[in-house]
Amino acid sequence: MRKMIWLLALCCCATTAAMAGYNAGGVLWVHDTGIAQTTDTIVWPDSPAASTGCPITSVDSEMPVTIAAPLPTLGRYWKVYAAFPAGSTPRLKSVGWATHYMDNVSSPYSYVNVMGGDRVYPETASTVFFLGVSGFPTANDGAVGESFVGAARLGLVTPLFQFWGFGYNSGGAYTCPTWGTAVKTGDSSFGDDVIPVGKDEIAGYGSLGFGCPGVVPCPVAPVVDPTGACCNTVTGACTIKTEVLCVSPLVWRGPATVCNTTTCQATGNCCDHATGECYIKTQEDCQALGYEWLGAVACNVQTTCQQTGNCCNRAIPECAVMTQAACIVSGFDWLGTAPCDVQTICLPPTGSCCLPDGTCSVTTEAECANVPVTGLTQVTDQRLTKAVRRVAGIWTEGGVCVPNTCEQPPVYGSCCATDGSCTVTEQGAVCDGTWTLDGVCEPNTCEQPPVLGSCCLPTGACLVTIAGDCTGIWTLDGVCDPNACEQPP
């Protein structure tokens, strides 16, 4: 049931009064009660006095600060109050606000430790309904919505909430820890008890300092909106209203203006050729701005209100003056009134340029079409040669080179077979021997197999061996079967 009451209050508050309401000029105060946290019955001090002028002296915005261990196990109470200007007649039914302070997560040197928070004594759930949002209270963005059950609070100073905790300052990188009230996103206002509900934005947010003064905003009565002539430019009717009440399509002529025969002129389309924009204005206001007044004629940027400006053809690159429509139809970039400099603003597009050697560079399309390349490896008659020439790369608009996605060329090397022959092959091809990166075959540097022949010993015996191991007569390609060696007698 309590949640339903709060939701009803929020729905009521969705209708905002157009003018300053009962709670206009109200602020939030944060006041040190001077009372340490306890379970005993407390004699609570009176609320701070209503404001009769600034600065506010009845609010104590400074609490003691802990500067050394051990840290307190019990805190000290401070309270948040709604305060309204002297002479006003507040009708406080609901309020939404948030908290903001530095905690020990964001700063171990200087922070505020909030041990808890609740309705102010002696309020209970039967008199004040509140709904915490985002883990209220939290260091950032913790918010609360409150609604008084029953009649609205009519005092100039109304207690809203109480907290207890302590502030710590080690004297390190941060000083003067503070705890403050803050804007509640989407609903930071005082609501009244009328139907429809009127809402007034909170005019100031107080804070509490630990070892230093906090901030005490001064409630100030809002300035009454001035009245002036409010025109119906279609019918020519004129009435006296405030600006906030002279809503569109009515036109407010300014404070203290009067209704006469020239006040309410007809409006029409007003063309700014410099931008191609059209505005609804009177002829007098349109011409005063140097624009063309079209009257009741429809304002079409393609016909009646064309804009000219700089158009960039980045492929050339080149700049030309034309309408926005013609520039876009041509596939070029419309710069409007911005200067068109082919050296800076109108540069050709860049992209990745992949070369035959697998390297990648970021260039224009024209530069990629004629690139000087050195070190291209070629295979000619089992020789590896280096070429120096200009090639056309493969260009991709907007492409990048990190990572390099270019197709890599084959890598060549020499393959030395077991028979001593040499062949230039790609890396990874079948090599019945030893493959060497960038190896060449002319000259052939492969290790050659041993050369065998017949060796005739003095005993007439015959051996097949190399020349260096023969102690007799060695014959190249000689054979020992049959034995052709000379036999001893």
C-alpha positions, 0 to 999 in steps of 0.5 A: 500500500505504501509503495502505491501511495508513493507511485501515486505521488509520482504520477501527480507530480508529473504535471508541472505548474507553469508558474512559480508554485507554493514551494518556489525558491526552496533549498536543502540544508544539511545541519550537524546536530552535535549528537553522537550515535546512541541507543539511548533516548535523545533530546533532539535540538530544535530545527535551524531557524527560518531564513530572514537573510543571507548568510544563514547563521542557524545552520551548522554545516561543519562537523569534526573530522577523524585524522588518525586511527582508530576509526570511530565505531559510532557516528554522529547525526546530521539532518537534511532540511527543506527550507523556504524563503521568508514570507512564502507559504510552502505546502510541502507534500513530496520531495525528490533529491540525491546524495553525493560524497567521496567514499573510501573506495575513490579516496583512501586519504579523505572520505566520508563513511555513512553508517546509516540513514532514516526518517528524522525522529520522530517520523515513522512509516505512518507519517513519511513514506520514502523510496530509496533508489540506486542503493540510497544512500550511496556516494554517487547517484543514490537518490530518495523520494519522500512523501508526507502521509496526510496533510502537507507540511506548511513550515518554512523549515521542514526536517526530511532525513537524518544520517549518521557517520563520520569523516576521515582525513589522513592529510594525504592527497585529498583534504576536506571531505564533504557530504552533500545533497545533489540533483535527483535525475528526472525528479529533483523538486518540491511537490505541493498538495494541490490538484493537479500537483505543482512542482518547483525545482529545488533552488539550492543544495546544501553540503556538510564539511568534516573539518571544514565549512559546508555549503548553506544555500539561501532560500530566495523568493522567485521573481514574478514573471513579467507580462507582455503582448501575446499574439495569435499570428493567424487571427491577429488577436492579442492578449496580455500574458506572461511568457510561460503562459503564451505557448506555441503557436502563440508568440510572446512579444516581450515584457511590458509590450502592449497590444496595438494594430502593429503588434500581431503581424502574420507569420510565414516562411523565412529562408536563410540561403546561407544555411538552407534553413527555413524559419517561421517569422514575421516579415519584419523579423525575417528581413531584420535578420537579412533573410528572405521572407516567403510568406505563405509559400511553402519552404522547400530547400530544393526549390524555394530555399536552396543553399549553396556552399562548398562541395568536395570531390575527394577523388581529384581532389577538387572543390566546387560551389553548388547546392547541397542537393547537386553535391550529394547526387554527384556522390561528393561531400557537402561542406556547406559554408566550411572552407574547402582546402584540397591540402587539408579539408578535401583530401582524397580518401586513403586505404590499404595498398597491397603490393606483390611482395606482400607488404602493405601501406596506407595510401591513396588509390592514385599512389597505389597504382604506381608504386616503386618496389625493390627487392622482388624475388624472381626465379630465372634458370635456377637463379634468384634475382632482385628486380626494381620496378613500378607496380600497381598494388591492390587498393581497398578504400578505408583499409588498414595495414594493422594487421597486414591482410595482404596476400603474401608471395611465395618464398624461394630457396635452394634444395640440395638433393642427396646426389648433390644436384640443386633446384630452386623451389618454393618453401614447403615444396617437396625437397629430397634433401636440404632446403635453404631460404634464399639459397641459389643453385648457380653456382651449385653450393650443394655438398657433393656425394663421394666419387667411387672407383676401383683400387688395385692393391699390390696383392692383386686384390681389388676394392671399390673406394674413393681415391684418397683411401686407395693404397694401390692403383685407383681407376675412376669408375673402375669395377672389381667384378670382374677383377681386372687388377694385375696379379702378382707372379 
